[in-house]
């Protein structure tokens, strides 16, 4: 995989490890999409980086996947990498 010019999707990308992953891909010249539950935290994270699109997501496993697939289909994004940083509790 080439390391620049990709579209990267990172769940839980507004803080911690997810934000560091987003930062690394952003400074390498990639288009980064970060998701999270807190709109303000996402906006803050995105404002600190270049080429980052924040998307507020409610983490329910099926709803999350369906919304992401719909988003990707509608915008015709081609993701080179999906980093599932946010863990799901299935109980």
N, C-alpha and C positions, 0 to 999 in steps of 0.2 A: 504494500500500500504506500502510495506517495504520502508525504507528511505535510503538504501544503495544498491549499485549494480544495479541500474537502468540506462536506457538510457533516457536522458532528452533533449528535443528540445526546444530552446528558440529563438524566433524571436526578432530581435533588442537587441541582447545580448552583444553588444560591449561597452556599456556605460550606466550610470544611473541605473534605477531600473532593467533593463534586466541583466546588468552586476552583480549587487548585487544578483539577483536570481541565476545566473550561479555560482557565487562564493559560495553561500550557498550549492548548490547541489554538487559542485566540492569537497569542503572540507569534505563533508559527504560520499565521496567514490563513487560517481556516474560518469558515462560517460556522458559528457555534449556536446551538439552540439549547437553552437551559430551562428546565421545568421545576416547579415547586408549588407549595400551597400558599405561601405568603407573597402577595403582590408587591408590597413595599420592599421586602427583602430581595426579591427577584430584580426589581427595578434598580435597586442600589448596586447589586452585583453586576448587572449588565452595564450600568453607567461607568463602571471602573475598567471595562474592557472594550476592545474594538470588535466589530463583527459579531456581536452577541444579540440574539433575539430571546427575550424572556417569555415564557408561556405559563400562565397559572393553571395548575392541574389539581384536581381532587383525586387523591390516590385511592381508588377502588380498583382492584386488579382488572376486571373486565372493562370498566368504564375508561380507565387509563389507556389500555391497549386500543380500544375502539376509537377513542378520540385522537390518539397519536396516528393511527392508520388513516383516519379520515383527513387529518391535517396534512399528512405526507402526500396523500393521493390528490387532495385539492390543490396544493401548492407545487406539486410535481418535484418535490425535493428529493434528491438522491443522497441518502446518508451513506457515508463510507464507514461510519462507526456509531453504534449505539452503546453508551455506557450506562448501565442500570445501576446507578449509585444508591438510589433509594430502595430500601428493602420493604417487602410487603409482608404483612401479617395475615395469613389465610385462615386464622381461627375465628 
